[in-house]
């Protein structure tokens, strides 16, 4: 049995792709009977599955209030000493991750880190050019102190390596193809998502409503395809501005959906439209593929590991909203072609099982633990030889 301490910058009740991945991981650790302890910002749930959650003081970040900043020099060492983990996993480390790294180094514990969000890329899109490069330098410094860095796609691994990140390995993602399935299609949900126009082409977006997701790019699609309906699933921080932008159009905002409701929403649509260009993976894309939807997305980021242009959907030049509009119009007006691409995407998704990818992470944990143990043995042997002790 492994004992794993995890540090995350965000956790429930906040919902995003990282939180979903983390919940799947904690469920898997409980199923495999491994012990885990999670550190999260103040306001997070105190327990999830079989994992106790240690919450540390945090304050909302003004530009993005959903994201809470934890004091990077918070002392996590007492909890780690009590828990005695075999390995520490930093999930998207920024501020709390630095506190976890410091405590782990003080205790001589091996450290795994996940690079799951392109924060420098987001900063560029927010117009923070100087901050973007400073953020990249800081994250490189932090990650390069870890024993292993995991990222969800080959695209992102290559990007990180080109920017001087070391010891980078792909930890790919799986999808629950039993939960996300075309058979979840629901006439009731199609009525709701389409504004009671179930025979109209139904476009779907699922993810956080944030500036870096470029959801406003979907607005001209509705002008180009006036017969289409758009459902936007997600919430905050951009929802008020988006509701104003899409006012008077055939758009339905649902807020966050979970569980069976989310699965039915996917399966009840016709096209998954995803404008975001800085995704390290895009879990929602895999969920849409598993649900049988063709994808319209930028030819950029980690989703290129999974979406093949003309095979599972249509990819557009990352900065060309005109190409995005044309790709979406084509699929909205050619239902047979859209179903063909969606069926191929479903077959691909069936090869990406979640349990296999999580078991692969457990093997990575075991690997860094073993390497750390060997390094300690080598240092001990060298010390004994220097003191003239026979080995």
Buried (B, 14 or more C-beta within 10 A) or exposed (E): EBEBBBBBBBBBEBBBBBBBBBBBBBBBBBEEEBBBBBBBBEEBEEEBBBBEBBBBEBEEEEEBEBBBBBBBEBEBBEBBEEBEBBBBBBBBBBBBBBBBBBBBEEBEBBBBBBBBBBBBBBBBBBEBEEBBEEBBEBBBEBBBBBBBBBBBBEBBBEBBBEEEBEBBEBBBBBBBBEBBBBEBBBEEBBEBBBBEBBEBBBBBBBBBBBBBBBBBBBBBBBEEBEEBBBBBBBBBBBBEEBEEBBEEBBBBBBEBBEEEBBBBBBBBBBBBBBBBBBBBBBBBBBBBBBBBBBBBBBBBBBBBBBBBBEBBBBBBEBEBBEBBBBBBBBBBEBEEEBBEBBBBBBEBBEEBBBEEBBEBBBEBBEBBBEEBEEEEEEEEEEEEEEEEEEE
